[in-house]
Amino acid sequence: MQEQIKTMKPYTGKNVVLGITGGIAAYKSIELIRRLNDSGINVRVIMTKAATEFVTPMTFEAISGNAVHTEMFGPRIKSAIEHIELARWADLLLIAPATANIIAKVNHGIADDLLSTVSLALTDIDLAIAPAMNLGMWQNPATQKNISDLNSRGINIWGPASGFQACGEIGSGRMIEAAEIVDYVKNYFVNNQQLPLSGKKIVITAGPTREPVDPVRFITNRSSGKMGYALAQALADNGAEVKLISGPVSLSKPAVGDIERITVETAMQMKEAVFDNIDGCDIFVGTAAVADYRIADIADKKLKKSQDDMRIDLIKNPDILGEVAALKKPPFTVGFAAETDNLEKYAKGKLEAKKLNMIAANIVGVSDKGFDSDKNELHVFWKDNSKILQLEEKRVIADKLVHIIMERYDAENKIKNT
Ligand code: PMT
C-alpha cells in the first residue's frame, strides 16, 4: 500500500473520454490510446459517424479494451442517459482529432450527436481539443473566432502544428503528435489536481421565504441567509458547482467559485426552483427556513382594519426537503433542524421521517446563534453517529459541516457501489 502511494502519479487511474471526429488524423488516435493506457489512464472512445469512415470502431475497441460509443440511440444503447454516464465517468473529455465542425458545435452548444452532447454535459475546464484540419479551414475567420471564444471560456486547445498536410498544402492545421498530446494530458491532471467536490452538482436553499397576505404584507421568519450562504461558499471552495436558491435576504452573492444564485420569494417558488435544478444533482442541502404554511386566500387589495379581530386561514406548504429525499434517485440529502428545545429528539425524528442522509440541528430563539447571528453551533446526526460543531463563526462552521458532508457522501457512495 505504502509503495502504491509513493508511485501514484496525479494522472494514474484518471478517466479520459476520447472523442474522435472525422479527419485523416484519426489514425493517430490509435497511438494516443496506447500511450494514455501505458501511463495508467483509462480511455473510453466516442466516435462521430464521420470518424468511422477513416478508422473502424473495432480498431479502437481492441486498442482501448472498451466498447466504442458511436450513437445516442439505437439497439446497442443500453441506457437512455448514456451521454450523462459518460460525462460523469470522464475526468477529461479530449477531442482528438477535432474538426472545424466539432469546434463550432462545442462553441455554440449544439448537441446533435453523442460526442457534442457529452461535451455539453461537462464543464469547460474538463474539455480539451486537439484541432486537425486543412490550412484554409483553420485560418477561416469563423474557426478562428470559435477557437478564441473556446480559449476565453477556459477550454484547453492543444495545437495545431504546422507542416505538410494530407491535402498537399503546407501550414498550420495538423494535429499535434500523440506523445505531445499525452504530455498535455499529464500536465492537465498535474495542474488541475481535482478538488474533493470537483464535478459535483449541489443545490442548496438558504434564507427565509415570504408568504404574502395581501399586496403589502407577508408572513416570514428571522432567517438572514448567513448560514446557507456560508455553506454555498464552502461547497464552491471545494470545487462544487453550486445552485444557491435563496429567499429574500440582504446578502450579496458569494463571490468566489462556481455559484449561481436563483432568487425566490415564496415556498412554492422555492420548490419550483429546486425541482427545476434537481436533475443530475449529487448533493442537496436544505438550509432555508421555509414557511410551513402559506395564506389560503391572498387578498388582491390591501386588507382594511374594519374589525377588532381577524383570522387568516393558512394551508400547508410542500415539504421541499422531504420531497427531494423521496425522489426515485435522490441526491445525498442534508437537512437542517431549527429547534428551541429537545434538539436531539426532534432532529433524529426529522432525519428518520424524511429519510435524510444527514441533518444539522441548531438551537434557535437565542441571540448568540441560529437565526441572524454571525455564529452558530451545530449537532450533526446521521444513521449511526453524530458530531457536535462548537459555537463558531458561520463561515468556519460551514467549512466543518462541508467536511462531514464529504466524508458521509463518500462513505455512502462506497457502500452503494459495492
Ligand atoms: O439564515 P440564518 O439567519 O443564518 O439562520 C440559519 C438557520 C437557523 C435558518 C439554519 O441554520 C436552519 O436551521 N435552517 C433550517 C430552518 C428550518 O426551517 O428548520 P425546520 O426544522 O423547520 O425544517 C427542517 C428542514 O426541512 C429544513 O432543512 C428546512 O429547509 C426543510 N423544510 C421545511 C419546511 C418546508 N416546507 N420545506 C422544507 O424543505
Residues whose N, C-alpha, C, O or C-beta is under 5 A from the ligand:
A	BS01	PMT	G207 R222 S223 S224 G225 K226 M227 G228 G286 T287 A288 A289 V290 A291 D292 N317 P318 D319 I320 L321 G322 G335 F336 A337 A338 N362 G370 F371 D372 S373
